[in-house]
Amino acid sequence: MMNWAKSQRTALTMLTFLGDPNSELTKALDLELTDPGPVGVLGPGRCKRFAMHVVNGEIKAVNVSEGPDDPAGDNDPSASLADGIMATMK
């Protein structure tokens, strides 16, 4: 996670990168990627591509990038990109 944060140049920002090595948060949020296509490539226990708006510990919005023909959100990640989650915050 530290290398990813470094590559994204998040030092001195309000962003914090956190791992979920046992998929505990992923499962609690019901965001586990279970489609056999991506699971066959990435392995089990992976999290769906998502963005979440949280205020004082309360989840205000969750945007998941996925579709019937795009279970991992690779072809259209727009829902979980900055513009996608910012649109839910207006």
Phi and psi in radians as a Rosetta constraint file:
Dihedral C 1 N 2 CA 2 C 2 CIRCULARHARMONIC -1.108 0.35
Dihedral N 2 CA 2 C 2 N 3 CIRCULARHARMONIC -0.685 0.35
Dihedral C 2 N 3 CA 3 C 3 CIRCULARHARMONIC -1.168 0.35
Dihedral N 3 CA 3 C 3 N 4 CIRCULARHARMONIC -0.679 0.35
Dihedral C 3 N 4 CA 4 C 4 CIRCULARHARMONIC -1.120 0.35
Dihedral N 4 CA 4 C 4 N 5 CIRCULARHARMONIC -0.805 0.35
Dihedral C 4 N 5 CA 5 C 5 CIRCULARHARMONIC -1.043 0.35
Dihedral N 5 CA 5 C 5 N 6 CIRCULARHARMONIC -0.734 0.35
Dihedral C 5 N 6 CA 6 C 6 CIRCULARHARMONIC -1.106 0.35
Dihedral N 6 CA 6 C 6 N 7 CIRCULARHARMONIC -0.758 0.35
Dihedral C 6 N 7 CA 7 C 7 CIRCULARHARMONIC -1.147 0.35
Dihedral N 7 CA 7 C 7 N 8 CIRCULARHARMONIC -0.426 0.35
Dihedral C 7 N 8 CA 8 C 8 CIRCULARHARMONIC -1.609 0.35
Dihedral N 8 CA 8 C 8 N 9 CIRCULARHARMONIC 0.013 0.35
Dihedral C 8 N 9 CA 9 C 9 CIRCULARHARMONIC 0.969 0.35
Dihedral N 9 CA 9 C 9 N 10 CIRCULARHARMONIC 0.906 0.35
Dihedral C 9 N 10 CA 10 C 10 CIRCULARHARMONIC -1.646 0.35
Dihedral N 10 CA 10 C 10 N 11 CIRCULARHARMONIC 0.025 0.35
Dihedral C 10 N 11 CA 11 C 11 CIRCULARHARMONIC -1.001 0.35
Dihedral N 11 CA 11 C 11 N 12 CIRCULARHARMONIC 2.457 0.35
Dihedral C 11 N 12 CA 12 C 12 CIRCULARHARMONIC 1.110 0.35
Dihedral N 12 CA 12 C 12 N 13 CIRCULARHARMONIC 0.463 0.35
Dihedral C 12 N 13 CA 13 C 13 CIRCULARHARMONIC -2.057 0.35
Dihedral N 13 CA 13 C 13 N 14 CIRCULARHARMONIC 3.096 0.35
Dihedral C 13 N 14 CA 14 C 14 CIRCULARHARMONIC -1.497 0.35
Dihedral N 14 CA 14 C 14 N 15 CIRCULARHARMONIC 0.042 0.35
Dihedral C 14 N 15 CA 15 C 15 CIRCULARHARMONIC -1.433 0.35
Dihedral N 15 CA 15 C 15 N 16 CIRCULARHARMONIC 2.444 0.35
Dihedral C 15 N 16 CA 16 C 16 CIRCULARHARMONIC -2.263 0.35
Dihedral N 16 CA 16 C 16 N 17 CIRCULARHARMONIC 2.215 0.35
Dihedral C 16 N 17 CA 17 C 17 CIRCULARHARMONIC -1.650 0.35
Dihedral N 17 CA 17 C 17 N 18 CIRCULARHARMONIC 2.247 0.35
Dihedral C 17 N 18 CA 18 C 18 CIRCULARHARMONIC -2.228 0.35
Dihedral N 18 CA 18 C 18 N 19 CIRCULARHARMONIC 2.494 0.35
Dihedral C 18 N 19 CA 19 C 19 CIRCULARHARMONIC -1.645 0.35
Dihedral N 19 CA 19 C 19 N 20 CIRCULARHARMONIC 2.869 0.35
Dihedral C 19 N 20 CA 20 C 20 CIRCULARHARMONIC -2.399 0.35
Dihedral N 20 CA 20 C 20 N 21 CIRCULARHARMONIC 1.100 0.35
Dihedral C 20 N 21 CA 21 C 21 CIRCULARHARMONIC -1.062 0.35
Dihedral N 21 CA 21 C 21 N 22 CIRCULARHARMONIC -0.432 0.35
Dihedral C 21 N 22 CA 22 C 22 CIRCULARHARMONIC -1.831 0.35
Dihedral N 22 CA 22 C 22 N 23 CIRCULARHARMONIC 0.164 0.35
Dihedral C 22 N 23 CA 23 C 23 CIRCULARHARMONIC 1.035 0.35
Dihedral N 23 CA 23 C 23 N 24 CIRCULARHARMONIC 0.440 0.35
Dihedral C 23 N 24 CA 24 C 24 CIRCULARHARMONIC -1.146 0.35
Dihedral N 24 CA 24 C 24 N 25 CIRCULARHARMONIC -0.836 0.35
Dihedral C 24 N 25 CA 25 C 25 CIRCULARHARMONIC -1.191 0.35
Dihedral N 25 CA 25 C 25 N 26 CIRCULARHARMONIC -0.741 0.35
Dihedral C 25 N 26 CA 26 C 26 CIRCULARHARMONIC -0.927 0.35
Dihedral N 26 CA 26 C 26 N 27 CIRCULARHARMONIC -0.836 0.35
Dihedral C 26 N 27 CA 27 C 27 CIRCULARHARMONIC -1.233 0.35
Dihedral N 27 CA 27 C 27 N 28 CIRCULARHARMONIC -0.697 0.35
Dihedral C 27 N 28 CA 28 C 28 CIRCULARHARMONIC -1.096 0.35
Dihedral N 28 CA 28 C 28 N 29 CIRCULARHARMONIC -0.588 0.35
Dihedral C 28 N 29 CA 29 C 29 CIRCULARHARMONIC -1.514 0.35
Dihedral N 29 CA 29 C 29 N 30 CIRCULARHARMONIC -0.036 0.35
Dihedral C 29 N 30 CA 30 C 30 CIRCULARHARMONIC 0.981 0.35
Dihedral N 30 CA 30 C 30 N 31 CIRCULARHARMONIC 0.810 0.35
Dihedral C 30 N 31 CA 31 C 31 CIRCULARHARMONIC -2.086 0.35
Dihedral N 31 CA 31 C 31 N 32 CIRCULARHARMONIC 0.443 0.35
Dihedral C 31 N 32 CA 32 C 32 CIRCULARHARMONIC -1.339 0.35
Dihedral N 32 CA 32 C 32 N 33 CIRCULARHARMONIC 2.289 0.35
Dihedral C 32 N 33 CA 33 C 33 CIRCULARHARMONIC -1.343 0.35
Dihedral N 33 CA 33 C 33 N 34 CIRCULARHARMONIC 2.019 0.35
Dihedral C 33 N 34 CA 34 C 34 CIRCULARHARMONIC -2.046 0.35
Dihedral N 34 CA 34 C 34 N 35 CIRCULARHARMONIC -0.092 0.35
Dihedral C 34 N 35 CA 35 C 35 CIRCULARHARMONIC -1.053 0.35
Dihedral N 35 CA 35 C 35 N 36 CIRCULARHARMONIC 2.307 0.35
Dihedral C 35 N 36 CA 36 C 36 CIRCULARHARMONIC -1.077 0.35
Dihedral N 36 CA 36 C 36 N 37 CIRCULARHARMONIC -0.463 0.35
Dihedral C 36 N 37 CA 37 C 37 CIRCULARHARMONIC -1.083 0.35
Dihedral N 37 CA 37 C 37 N 38 CIRCULARHARMONIC -1.133 0.35
Dihedral C 37 N 38 CA 38 C 38 CIRCULARHARMONIC -1.117 0.35
Dihedral N 38 CA 38 C 38 N 39 CIRCULARHARMONIC -0.626 0.35
Dihedral C 38 N 39 CA 39 C 39 CIRCULARHARMONIC -1.117 0.35
Dihedral N 39 CA 39 C 39 N 40 CIRCULARHARMONIC -0.617 0.35
Dihedral C 39 N 40 CA 40 C 40 CIRCULARHARMONIC -1.124 0.35
Dihedral N 40 CA 40 C 40 N 41 CIRCULARHARMONIC -0.507 0.35
Dihedral C 40 N 41 CA 41 C 41 CIRCULARHARMONIC -1.590 0.35
Dihedral N 41 CA 41 C 41 N 42 CIRCULARHARMONIC -0.802 0.35
Dihedral C 41 N 42 CA 42 C 42 CIRCULARHARMONIC -1.604 0.35
Dihedral N 42 CA 42 C 42 N 43 CIRCULARHARMONIC -0.384 0.35
Dihedral C 42 N 43 CA 43 C 43 CIRCULARHARMONIC 1.639 0.35
Dihedral N 43 CA 43 C 43 N 44 CIRCULARHARMONIC 2.919 0.35
Dihedral C 43 N 44 CA 44 C 44 CIRCULARHARMONIC -1.333 0.35
Dihedral N 44 CA 44 C 44 N 45 CIRCULARHARMONIC 2.885 0.35
Dihedral C 44 N 45 CA 45 C 45 CIRCULARHARMONIC 1.403 0.35
Dihedral N 45 CA 45 C 45 N 46 CIRCULARHARMONIC 0.290 0.35
Dihedral C 45 N 46 CA 46 C 46 CIRCULARHARMONIC -1.537 0.35
Dihedral N 46 CA 46 C 46 N 47 CIRCULARHARMONIC 2.626 0.35
Dihedral C 46 N 47 CA 47 C 47 CIRCULARHARMONIC -1.574 0.35
Dihedral N 47 CA 47 C 47 N 48 CIRCULARHARMONIC 2.525 0.35
Dihedral C 47 N 48 CA 48 C 48 CIRCULARHARMONIC -1.162 0.35
Dihedral N 48 CA 48 C 48 N 49 CIRCULARHARMONIC 2.782 0.35
Dihedral C 48 N 49 CA 49 C 49 CIRCULARHARMONIC -1.364 0.35
Dihedral N 49 CA 49 C 49 N 50 CIRCULARHARMONIC 2.025 0.35
Dihedral C 49 N 50 CA 50 C 50 CIRCULARHARMONIC -2.583 0.35
Dihedral N 50 CA 50 C 50 N 51 CIRCULARHARMONIC 2.854 0.35
Dihedral C 50 N 51 CA 51 C 51 CIRCULARHARMONIC -2.275 0.35
Dihedral N 51 CA 51 C 51 N 52 CIRCULARHARMONIC 2.527 0.35
Dihedral C 51 N 52 CA 52 C 52 CIRCULARHARMONIC -2.315 0.35
Dihedral N 52 CA 52 C 52 N 53 CIRCULARHARMONIC 2.370 0.35
Dihedral C 52 N 53 CA 53 C 53 CIRCULARHARMONIC -1.786 0.35
Dihedral N 53 CA 53 C 53 N 54 CIRCULARHARMONIC 2.043 0.35
Dihedral C 53 N 54 CA 54 C 54 CIRCULARHARMONIC -2.180 0.35
Dihedral N 54 CA 54 C 54 N 55 CIRCULARHARMONIC 2.303 0.35
Dihedral C 54 N 55 CA 55 C 55 CIRCULARHARMONIC -2.191 0.35
Dihedral N 55 CA 55 C 55 N 56 CIRCULARHARMONIC 2.072 0.35
Dihedral C 55 N 56 CA 56 C 56 CIRCULARHARMONIC 0.882 0.35
Dihedral N 56 CA 56 C 56 N 57 CIRCULARHARMONIC 0.730 0.35
Dihedral C 56 N 57 CA 57 C 57 CIRCULARHARMONIC 1.428 0.35
Dihedral N 57 CA 57 C 57 N 58 CIRCULARHARMONIC -0.027 0.35
Dihedral C 57 N 58 CA 58 C 58 CIRCULARHARMONIC -1.784 0.35
Dihedral N 58 CA 58 C 58 N 59 CIRCULARHARMONIC 2.198 0.35
Dihedral C 58 N 59 CA 59 C 59 CIRCULARHARMONIC -1.305 0.35
Dihedral N 59 CA 59 C 59 N 60 CIRCULARHARMONIC 2.073 0.35
Dihedral C 59 N 60 CA 60 C 60 CIRCULARHARMONIC -1.656 0.35
Dihedral N 60 CA 60 C 60 N 61 CIRCULARHARMONIC -0.586 0.35
Dihedral C 60 N 61 CA 61 C 61 CIRCULARHARMONIC -2.768 0.35
Dihedral N 61 CA 61 C 61 N 62 CIRCULARHARMONIC 2.553 0.35
Dihedral C 61 N 62 CA 62 C 62 CIRCULARHARMONIC -2.294 0.35
Dihedral N 62 CA 62 C 62 N 63 CIRCULARHARMONIC 2.127 0.35
Dihedral C 62 N 63 CA 63 C 63 CIRCULARHARMONIC -1.940 0.35
Dihedral N 63 CA 63 C 63 N 64 CIRCULARHARMONIC 2.151 0.35
Dihedral C 63 N 64 CA 64 C 64 CIRCULARHARMONIC -1.947 0.35
Dihedral N 64 CA 64 C 64 N 65 CIRCULARHARMONIC 2.273 0.35
Dihedral C 64 N 65 CA 65 C 65 CIRCULARHARMONIC -1.588 0.35
Dihedral N 65 CA 65 C 65 N 66 CIRCULARHARMONIC 1.809 0.35
Dihedral C 65 N 66 CA 66 C 66 CIRCULARHARMONIC -2.866 0.35
Dihedral N 66 CA 66 C 66 N 67 CIRCULARHARMONIC 2.824 0.35
Dihedral C 66 N 67 CA 67 C 67 CIRCULARHARMONIC -2.791 0.35
Dihedral N 67 CA 67 C 67 N 68 CIRCULARHARMONIC 2.950 0.35
Dihedral C 67 N 68 CA 68 C 68 CIRCULARHARMONIC -0.974 0.35
Dihedral N 68 CA 68 C 68 N 69 CIRCULARHARMONIC -0.672 0.35
Dihedral C 68 N 69 CA 69 C 69 CIRCULARHARMONIC -1.797 0.35
Dihedral N 69 CA 69 C 69 N 70 CIRCULARHARMONIC 0.138 0.35
Dihedral C 69 N 70 CA 70 C 70 CIRCULARHARMONIC -2.524 0.35
Dihedral N 70 CA 70 C 70 N 71 CIRCULARHARMONIC 1.152 0.35
Dihedral C 70 N 71 CA 71 C 71 CIRCULARHARMONIC -1.119 0.35
Dihedral N 71 CA 71 C 71 N 72 CIRCULARHARMONIC -0.404 0.35
Dihedral C 71 N 72 CA 72 C 72 CIRCULARHARMONIC -1.692 0.35
Dihedral N 72 CA 72 C 72 N 73 CIRCULARHARMONIC -0.056 0.35
Dihedral C 72 N 73 CA 73 C 73 CIRCULARHARMONIC 1.265 0.35
Dihedral N 73 CA 73 C 73 N 74 CIRCULARHARMONIC 0.329 0.35
Dihedral C 73 N 74 CA 74 C 74 CIRCULARHARMONIC -1.209 0.35
Dihedral N 74 CA 74 C 74 N 75 CIRCULARHARMONIC -0.660 0.35
Dihedral C 74 N 75 CA 75 C 75 CIRCULARHARMONIC -1.374 0.35
Dihedral N 75 CA 75 C 75 N 76 CIRCULARHARMONIC -0.511 0.35
Dihedral C 75 N 76 CA 76 C 76 CIRCULARHARMONIC -2.502 0.35
Dihedral N 76 CA 76 C 76 N 77 CIRCULARHARMONIC 1.463 0.35
Dihedral C 76 N 77 CA 77 C 77 CIRCULARHARMONIC -1.470 0.35
Dihedral N 77 CA 77 C 77 N 78 CIRCULARHARMONIC 0.141 0.35
Dihedral C 77 N 78 CA 78 C 78 CIRCULARHARMONIC -0.969 0.35
Dihedral N 78 CA 78 C 78 N 79 CIRCULARHARMONIC -0.600 0.35
Dihedral C 78 N 79 CA 79 C 79 CIRCULARHARMONIC -1.078 0.35
Dihedral N 79 CA 79 C 79 N 80 CIRCULARHARMONIC -0.569 0.35
Dihedral C 79 N 80 CA 80 C 80 CIRCULARHARMONIC -1.773 0.35
Dihedral N 80 CA 80 C 80 N 81 CIRCULARHARMONIC 0.079 0.35
Dihedral C 80 N 81 CA 81 C 81 CIRCULARHARMONIC -1.438 0.35
Dihedral N 81 CA 81 C 81 N 82 CIRCULARHARMONIC 2.952 0.35
Dihedral C 81 N 82 CA 82 C 82 CIRCULARHARMONIC -0.944 0.35
Dihedral N 82 CA 82 C 82 N 83 CIRCULARHARMONIC -0.830 0.35
Dihedral C 82 N 83 CA 83 C 83 CIRCULARHARMONIC -1.077 0.35
Dihedral N 83 CA 83 C 83 N 84 CIRCULARHARMONIC -0.641 0.35
Dihedral C 83 N 84 CA 84 C 84 CIRCULARHARMONIC -1.133 0.35
Dihedral N 84 CA 84 C 84 N 85 CIRCULARHARMONIC -0.831 0.35
Dihedral C 84 N 85 CA 85 C 85 CIRCULARHARMONIC -1.316 0.35
Dihedral N 85 CA 85 C 85 N 86 CIRCULARHARMONIC -0.571 0.35
Dihedral C 85 N 86 CA 86 C 86 CIRCULARHARMONIC -1.096 0.35
Dihedral N 86 CA 86 C 86 N 87 CIRCULARHARMONIC -0.590 0.35
Dihedral C 86 N 87 CA 87 C 87 CIRCULARHARMONIC -1.101 0.35
Dihedral N 87 CA 87 C 87 N 88 CIRCULARHARMONIC -0.528 0.35
Dihedral C 87 N 88 CA 88 C 88 CIRCULARHARMONIC -1.373 0.35
Dihedral N 88 CA 88 C 88 N 89 CIRCULARHARMONIC -0.213 0.35
Dihedral C 88 N 89 CA 89 C 89 CIRCULARHARMONIC -1.628 0.35
Dihedral N 89 CA 89 C 89 N 90 CIRCULARHARMONIC -0.052 0.35
